Amino acid sequence: MNFKLDQNSPVPLHAQIEVYLRELIKREDYIKGDKLLPKEVALSKKLGVSRNTIRQAINKLVHEGLIERKKGIGTKVIAKKISTRLDNWISFTKEMRNQGIEVVNYLVNIALVQAEKEVYEALGVPETKKVWKLEKIRGSKEAKYLYSVSYFHPRIGITGDENFMIPLYELLEREHDIIVSTSKEKLKAVSADAKIAEMLDVKKEMAILKRERLVLDVGDRPVEYNTVYYHTDYFTYDIDIKREL
């Protein structure tokens, strides 16, 4: 990638270098982490500027979480993570599309099952009843991002013949007149057991993010009890907290 600084430009040199680096890290070999970024000394000599100027440009990208420095190793591109917000509750598919990512369904399975006690307690359903269980593994072409397990209240009328490839809450509204309005969530870090490790293609005992969600309709009645396990190499949660004055 040929690049030459414009010494006569009103744009500061460090800003020009920043633009250059942003284009550089889009290359496939850098994105995959197979290649380290050029060292500060090498860039300084190549571009004819001081190391401080190079460092100023690099620091901007480090601050934005695009690259990382590792002592004794070098500087490399950070694998892009999917960021979802607790205050912006939309379907996973729509959220990924908003970020320009094509969703891949690695697994979609629906079955009528006898569930665990916690499921019946959350949904307020007698343990004598079977409930519909929906399992999904979703991600991109590059990797699996999450393993999701949902259980539905019998009141909804799930038959098992629905098209669960489309966004879930869109399906519930379209086919069962269910409008969800509230999500009560719990987040915690857990270690992947053998099943989760297999589902997400990770090592057993790897730290992953677990989210439990109870979804209610407009009448505050339970609709879905959902547990999702996120591959933390690819997924983060963003939370904004405002102080009351």
C-alpha positions in Angstrom: 0.0 0.0 0.0 1.8 3.1 -1.3 1.4 6.2 0.9 3.1 9.5 1.0 2.6 12.4 3.4 1.6 15.7 1.9 3.8 18.2 3.7 1.9 21.2 2.2 -1.5 20.0 3.4 -3.3 21.9 6.1 -4.2 18.4 7.6 -1.7 17.6 10.4 0.8 14.9 9.7 -0.5 12.7 12.5 -4.0 12.9 11.1 -2.8 11.9 7.6 -1.0 8.9 9.2 -4.2 8.0 11.1 -6.1 7.9 7.8 -3.4 5.7 6.3 -3.5 3.3 9.3 -7.3 3.1 9.1 -7.0 1.9 5.5 -4.2 -0.5 6.4 -6.1 -2.3 9.1 -8.9 -3.1 6.7 -6.6 -5.5 4.8 -7.6 -9.1 5.3 -4.2 -10.2 6.7 -4.4 -7.6 9.4 -8.1 -8.2 10.2 -7.4 -12.0 10.8 -4.5 -11.1 13.1 -2.1 -13.0 10.9 0.1 -9.9 10.5 1.4 -7.3 12.9 1.3 -3.6 12.1 4.6 -2.0 11.2 6.7 -0.9 14.2 6.9 2.8 15.1 10.6 2.9 14.1 9.9 1.4 10.7 6.9 3.8 10.0 9.0 6.7 11.2 11.7 6.0 8.7 9.3 5.1 5.9 7.3 8.3 6.3 10.1 10.6 7.4 8.5 11.8 10.6 9.3 11.5 14.3 8.2 8.5 16.4 6.1 10.9 18.4 4.0 11.7 15.3 3.6 8.1 14.6 2.7 7.3 18.2 0.0 10.1 18.2 -1.8 8.4 15.2 -1.5 4.9 16.7 -2.8 6.1 20.1 -6.0 7.3 18.5 -6.7 3.9 17.1 -5.8 2.2 20.3 -8.1 4.5 22.2 -11.0 3.5 19.8 -10.3 -0.2 20.4 -9.3 -0.9 16.8 -5.8 -2.0 17.5 -3.8 -3.2 20.6 -0.2 -3.1 21.7 1.3 -6.1 23.4 4.7 -5.7 25.0 7.3 -7.9 23.3 4.9 -8.9 20.5 3.8 -5.8 18.6 0.7 -4.0 17.5 -2.2 -5.9 15.9 -5.8 -5.4 14.9 -8.4 -6.3 17.5 -11.0 -8.8 16.3 -14.3 -6.9 15.8 -16.8 -7.5 18.5 -20.5 -7.1 18.2 -21.9 -4.6 20.6 -25.5 -4.7 21.8 -27.2 -2.3 24.1 -29.5 -3.0 27.0 -31.5 0.2 26.3 -32.1 -0.7 22.6 -34.0 -4.0 22.7 -34.5 -5.3 19.1 -34.0 -8.7 17.5 -30.5 -10.1 17.1 -31.0 -10.4 13.4 -32.0 -6.7 13.0 -29.2 -5.6 15.4 -26.6 -7.4 13.3 -27.9 -6.1 10.1 -27.7 -2.5 11.5 -24.0 -3.2 12.0 -23.6 -4.5 8.5 -23.2 -8.1 9.5 -24.9 -11.0 7.6 -26.4 -13.4 10.2 -25.8 -17.1 9.8 -28.1 -19.6 11.5 -25.9 -22.6 12.4 -28.7 -24.3 14.3 -32.5 -23.8 14.5 -34.4 -26.5 16.4 -37.9 -26.5 17.9 -39.2 -29.3 20.2 -41.9 -30.0 22.7 -40.1 -30.9 26.0 -40.3 -31.4 29.7 -38.3 -28.4 31.0 -36.2 -27.7 34.1 -37.9 -26.4 37.2 -36.6 -22.8 36.8 -38.4 -22.6 33.4 -41.8 -23.5 34.9 -41.2 -21.1 37.7 -40.3 -18.2 35.4 -43.3 -18.8 33.0 -45.7 -19.6 35.8 -46.6 -23.0 34.2 -47.4 -26.3 36.0 -44.5 -28.7 35.8 -46.9 -31.4 34.4 -47.1 -29.5 31.1 -44.6 -29.8 28.3 -43.4 -26.5 26.7 -41.9 -25.6 23.4 -38.2 -25.2 23.4 -36.3 -23.3 20.6 -32.6 -23.7 20.2 -30.5 -21.4 18.0 -26.8 -21.0 17.2 -26.2 -17.8 15.3 -23.2 -15.8 14.2 -21.5 -14.7 11.0 -19.7 -16.6 8.3 -16.5 -16.2 10.4 -17.7 -17.6 13.7 -20.5 -18.6 16.0 -21.5 -15.7 18.3 -24.2 -17.2 20.5 -26.2 -20.2 21.6 -29.8 -19.3 22.6 -32.4 -21.5 24.3 -36.0 -20.2 24.5 -39.1 -21.7 26.2 -42.6 -20.4 25.5 -45.7 -20.1 27.6 -48.4 -22.5 26.3 -50.8 -19.6 26.1 -49.1 -18.4 23.0 -50.1 -21.3 20.8 -46.8 -22.3 19.3 -47.3 -25.3 17.0 -43.8 -26.1 15.9 -44.6 -25.4 12.3 -43.6 -21.7 12.4 -40.7 -20.3 10.4 -38.2 -19.7 13.2 -35.7 -18.4 10.7 -37.3 -15.0 10.8 -36.9 -12.6 13.8 -38.7 -14.2 16.8 -40.7 -11.3 18.1 -41.8 -10.4 14.5 -43.0 -14.0 14.2 -44.9 -13.9 17.5 -46.7 -10.7 16.5 -47.5 -11.8 13.0 -48.6 -15.4 13.6 -49.9 -15.3 17.2 -50.8 -11.7 17.9 -48.3 -11.5 20.7 -46.7 -8.1 21.3 -43.8 -8.2 23.7 -43.1 -5.1 25.7 -40.9 -5.8 28.7 -37.6 -7.7 29.1 -36.3 -8.6 32.5 -32.6 -9.6 32.2 -29.7 -10.9 34.3 -26.1 -11.0 33.1 -23.2 -12.9 34.5 -19.9 -14.5 33.4 -19.7 -18.3 33.5 -17.3 -21.0 32.4 -18.3 -23.0 29.3 -19.3 -26.6 30.2 -18.9 -29.4 27.7 -22.2 -28.7 25.9 -21.7 -25.0 25.6 -18.1 -25.5 24.5 -19.3 -27.8 21.7 -22.1 -25.4 20.6 -19.9 -22.4 20.3 -16.7 -24.1 19.2 -14.8 -22.9 22.2 -12.6 -24.6 24.8 -14.2 -26.0 27.9 -13.9 -23.7 30.9 -13.5 -20.6 28.6 -15.2 -17.5 30.1 -18.4 -16.7 28.4 -21.3 -14.3 29.0 -24.6 -15.7 30.1 -27.8 -13.7 29.8 -31.2 -14.8 31.3 -34.2 -13.0 29.9 -37.9 -13.2 30.9 -40.0 -11.5 28.2 -43.5 -10.2 29.0 -46.4 -9.0 26.9 -48.3 -5.7 27.1 -50.3 -7.2 30.0 -47.1 -8.1 31.9 -47.7 -11.9 31.3 -44.8 -14.2 30.7 -44.2 -15.0 27.0 -40.7 -16.4 26.8 -37.9 -17.5 29.1 -34.6 -17.2 27.3 -31.0 -18.0 28.1 -28.2 -17.0 25.8 -24.5 -17.9 25.9 -22.3 -15.4 24.1 -18.8 -16.0 22.7 -17.0 -13.1 24.3 -14.4 -12.9 21.6 -17.1 -11.5 19.4 -19.8 -10.0 21.6 -20.1 -7.3 24.2 -22.9 -5.5 26.0 -22.9 -1.7 26.3 -24.7 -0.1 29.2 -25.2 3.7 29.7 -26.1 4.7 33.3 -27.2 8.2 34.0 -26.9 9.8 37.4 -30.1 11.3 38.8 -29.6 14.9 39.9 
